[in-house]
Amino acid sequence: MSNVPLMHVEDLKQRIDEGTAPFILDVREPDEFALCNIGGTLMPLDDLTRRAAELDPNRETLVLCRSGGRSAIAVEFLLAHGFRDVKNLAGGILAWAAKIDPTMPRY
């Protein structure tokens, strides 16, 4: 997680409200996604290497997981494979639950 570009949850919330949100890629597992999500596209980290071709390398993309670790790995992978504008959601879904939506389940 060295120099992975970040977006903070407050910035994402503002972008969502403005209708300018990036493509949201959720790299958690299906059971985590079912428990709580912010409407992103689910692609578990273990599937990313074989499914990356389904994604648009020219589209602004925000990657999230539970706390930011798995998504940082995904961002590094995507940047190394030609994606231009990819960021990690700082603090992941836990930060979203803490700062934006306190009614969201935490796990």
C-alpha positions as CSV (number, residue, x, y, z in Angstrom):
1,M,0.0,0.0,0.0
2,S,2.9,2.3,-0.7
3,N,1.9,5.0,-3.1
4,V,-1.6,3.9,-4.0
5,P,-3.8,6.9,-4.9
6,L,-6.7,7.4,-2.5
7,M,-10.2,8.9,-2.4
8,H,-11.8,9.7,0.9
9,V,-15.3,8.7,1.7
10,E,-16.4,12.4,2.0
11,D,-15.2,13.0,-1.5
12,L,-17.0,10.0,-2.8
13,K,-20.2,11.0,-1.1
14,Q,-20.0,14.4,-2.7
15,R,-19.3,12.9,-6.1
16,I,-22.3,10.6,-5.8
17,D,-24.5,13.5,-4.7
18,E,-23.3,15.5,-7.7
19,G,-23.9,12.6,-10.1
20,T,-20.2,12.5,-11.0
21,A,-19.2,9.3,-9.1
22,P,-16.5,7.1,-10.6
23,F,-17.1,3.5,-11.5
24,I,-17.1,1.7,-8.1
25,L,-15.4,-1.7,-8.0
26,D,-16.0,-3.7,-4.8
27,V,-13.4,-6.4,-4.4
28,R,-14.9,-8.0,-1.3
29,E,-16.5,-11.4,-1.1
30,P,-20.1,-12.0,-2.1
31,D,-21.2,-12.5,1.5
32,E,-19.6,-9.2,2.6
33,F,-21.2,-7.4,-0.4
34,A,-24.6,-8.9,0.6
35,L,-24.3,-7.6,4.1
36,C,-23.6,-4.0,3.1
37,N,-22.6,-2.2,0.0
38,I,-22.7,1.2,-1.7
39,G,-23.9,0.0,-5.0
40,G,-20.7,-0.8,-6.7
41,T,-19.9,-3.7,-9.0
42,L,-18.8,-6.8,-7.2
43,M,-15.6,-8.5,-8.4
44,P,-13.8,-10.4,-5.6
45,L,-10.1,-9.8,-5.4
46,D,-9.4,-13.5,-6.2
47,D,-11.3,-13.1,-9.5
48,L,-9.7,-9.8,-10.6
49,T,-6.7,-11.2,-12.5
50,R,-8.9,-13.3,-14.8
51,R,-11.8,-10.8,-15.0
52,A,-9.9,-7.5,-15.4
53,A,-10.6,-7.5,-19.2
54,E,-14.3,-6.9,-18.2
55,L,-13.3,-3.4,-16.9
56,D,-12.6,-0.2,-18.9
57,P,-9.0,0.8,-18.4
58,N,-9.9,4.4,-19.4
59,R,-12.7,4.9,-17.0
60,E,-12.2,6.5,-13.6
61,T,-12.4,3.7,-11.2
62,L,-12.6,3.6,-7.4
63,V,-11.9,0.3,-5.7
64,L,-13.1,-0.6,-2.2
65,C,-13.0,-3.5,0.3
66,R,-13.7,-3.7,4.0
67,S,-10.8,-1.5,5.2
68,G,-8.6,-0.7,2.3
69,G,-6.1,-3.6,2.2
70,R,-7.5,-5.8,-0.6
71,S,-8.5,-2.8,-2.6
72,A,-5.0,-1.4,-2.5
73,I,-3.7,-4.6,-3.9
74,A,-6.4,-4.4,-6.6
75,V,-5.4,-0.8,-7.4
76,E,-1.7,-1.7,-7.7
77,F,-2.7,-4.6,-10.1
78,L,-4.9,-2.4,-12.3
79,L,-2.3,0.4,-12.5
80,A,0.3,-2.1,-13.5
81,H,-2.0,-3.4,-16.2
82,G,-2.6,-0.1,-18.0
83,F,-5.5,1.4,-16.0
84,R,-5.0,5.2,-15.9
85,D,-7.3,6.6,-13.2
86,V,-7.7,4.2,-10.3
87,K,-8.0,5.0,-6.7
88,N,-8.5,3.2,-3.4
89,L,-11.3,4.2,-1.1
90,A,-9.4,5.2,2.1
91,G,-10.6,3.1,5.0
92,G,-13.0,1.0,2.8
93,I,-16.6,0.3,3.7
94,L,-15.8,0.7,7.4
95,A,-14.9,4.3,6.8
96,W,-18.1,4.8,4.8
97,A,-20.1,3.3,7.7
98,A,-18.3,5.4,10.3
99,K,-18.4,8.8,8.5
100,I,-21.2,8.7,5.9
101,D,-23.8,6.0,6.9
102,P,-23.8,5.1,10.5
103,T,-26.9,2.8,10.0
104,M,-24.7,0.5,7.7
105,P,-23.8,-2.9,9.3
106,R,-20.2,-3.2,10.4
107,Y,-18.4,-6.5,10.4
